Amino acid sequence: MTSFPRLRTASLTLREWRETDTLRVLQLFQNQNITRMLTSKPHPFTKADAEIFLQKAMPHNLSEVVNWAVELKGEVIGGVGAYLKQETPEMGWWLAEEHWQKGIMFEAVSEALRYLLLEREYPRLAADAFSDNAGSQALMRKLGFVHTGQGMGRSQARLAGDYPTEEFAISPLDFIAAQQLRVQEAGL
């Protein structure tokens, strides 16, 4: 795969990260309500942290990792990533707090899942969330992810120690079934 998979939805663009995103990343990750739900983002979050994030997030080997910046009306408001090197690739995402509970991450992750499961034909993807992150867990269930168990994880933005996590996985059939259910519920 040589070109970055830029994706579009009705209201969003999922595009590659750029060096010009540094200040926006810094601004967004200075919100501990976001970073405490992520494993690898410290609090406080510095400009050096933003530069390191972008070095890792910008396109490199697309067979190993794909990270999308999520844009709404030309402004970066979050990110979706897939780490593809593992036996079961893992996904993660985050969103600016002012956009929580508006369906934006459902729209973004749905498009990323469509691409990864149906175009790239991964047989299964995994994701997890801290047990106190009810929003991400509800999103995963709505998307068709199936709860597979519990684990433990760490967050650089929380006090030292392990925190319980909820683990999920999704297959192409799970994703298609969830999409069909949403169409039926909408009466389309």
Rosetta blueprint (number, residue, H / E / L):
1 M L
2 T L
3 S L
4 F L
5 P L
6 R L
7 L E
8 R E
9 T L
10 A L
11 S L
12 L E
13 T E
14 L E
15 R E
16 E L
17 W L
18 R L
19 E H
20 T H
21 D H
22 T H
23 L H
24 R H
25 V H
26 L H
27 Q H
28 L H
29 F H
30 Q L
31 N L
32 Q H
33 N H
34 I H
35 T H
36 R L
37 M L
38 L L
39 T L
40 S L
41 K L
42 P L
43 H L
44 P L
45 F L
46 T L
47 K H
48 A H
49 D H
50 A H
51 E H
52 I H
53 F H
54 L H
55 Q H
56 K H
57 A H
58 M L
59 P L
60 H L
61 N L
62 L L
63 S L
64 E L
65 V E
66 V E
67 N E
68 W E
69 A E
70 V E
71 E E
72 L E
73 K L
74 G L
75 E E
76 V E
77 I E
78 G E
79 G E
80 V E
81 G E
82 A E
83 Y E
84 L L
85 K L
86 Q L
87 E L
88 T L
89 P L
90 E E
91 M E
92 G E
93 W E
94 W E
95 L E
96 A L
97 E H
98 E H
99 H H
100 W L
101 Q L
102 K L
103 G L
104 I H
105 M H
106 F H
107 E H
108 A H
109 V H
110 S H
111 E H
112 A H
113 L H
114 R H
115 Y H
116 L H
117 L H
118 L H
119 E H
120 R L
121 E L
122 Y L
123 P L
124 R L
125 L E
126 A E
127 A E
128 D E
129 A E
130 F E
131 S L
132 D L
133 N L
134 A H
135 G H
136 S H
137 Q H
138 A H
139 L H
140 M H
141 R H
142 K H
143 L H
144 G L
145 F L
146 V E
147 H E
148 T E
149 G E
150 Q E
151 G E
152 M E
153 G E
154 R L
155 S L
156 Q L
157 A L
158 R L
159 L L
160 A L
161 G L
162 D L
163 Y E
164 P E
165 T E
166 E E
167 E E
168 F E
169 A E
170 I E
171 S L
172 P H
173 L H
174 D H
175 F H
176 I H
177 A H
178 A H
179 Q H
180 Q H
181 L H
182 R H
183 V H
184 Q H
185 E H
186 A H
187 G L
188 L L
